[in-house]
Amino acid sequence: MSNKKKRPHGHYCKICGEHKANEKFSGKGHANHICKACANLPATEKAEAQTMNRLLNLPMRRLTDKEKKWLESLVHDSRLEVAELARSVYTIHFPHAERNAMKKQLLINTLTFEIHGEIYDEYADVKIVNRRFVVDRKACTLVCSEFDNNGQEQTVTLKQDKMHKLLKWMVYSLEVFMWQQDYCNSSYLDDLDCLGADDEDNDEAAFDLDCFLNSVSLPIEPVDKMPTWSIHIEYSNHTMQDTACYDGDVFDKVEELYAELTNYFEPNIDDLDKDDW
């Protein structure tokens, strides 16, 4: 028995995307790949149907520059159905576009990070921590407060380039701006109305930061319940972010942030040169 794939019967219409019997096409329709029914549509409907069909059949591979540019041009198309489908297709091809675009817009001014729970230290031992860290970009300071030690504070001053590197790491590597969505079961944008044109080299779409951060919701918890961890960020564009987790989970990136900030106050002398601060 032959396993050769059978060719569909009839002729393909590039407007409706269907294979139809040959008699459904006129002579000119055969040449243009347009069936009689679609040929009778108004020009605007015909163009929209063809665009929708092409979007649905866009190949699931790395798009060529020409295909990518065409797709981007439809994200804000005046035809609502076309624009909606284009955004969905764009998200499938470039799933990290929003995140990558947002990173370019974010500059942290101040960050307050609290943790009240169990974490694993470098020896894989569990320890309970109750600390607050405050990072101030303009003052170039890090402050650590110990809740278990009468709120005792330690302050470290960093060089400007070191502070910039630390804050950039929080955004680009830890993606702190996504912690509400990733870790706290918040409602994320159901549509992509904030999605814009893609960056030329990095598959990144322009994203409205206010639209994103204002769309997430904080969990409703008793006011007297201490969160396992929380983070408050004020960005340079005056946007603020508040994220809190109450379920006891300290995720990997949360632990990474804790470990990194702790290193400035409990440094390993063999690994850390204080002159670099």
Secondary structure, 3 states (H helix, E strand, C coil): CCCCCCCCCCEECCCCCCEECHHHCCHHHHHHCCCHHHHCCCHHHHHHHHHHHHHHCCCCCCCCHHHHHHHHHHCCCCCHHHHHHHHHHHHHHCCCHHHHHHHCCCCEEEEEEEEEEEEECCCCCEEEEEEEEEEECCCCEEEEEEHHHCCEEEEEECCHHHHHHHHHHHHHCCCHHHHHHHHCCCCCCCCCCCCCCECCCCCCECCCHHHHHCCCCCCCCCCCCCCCEEEEEEECCCCEEEEEECCCCCCHHHHHHHHHHHHCCCCCCCCCCHHHC
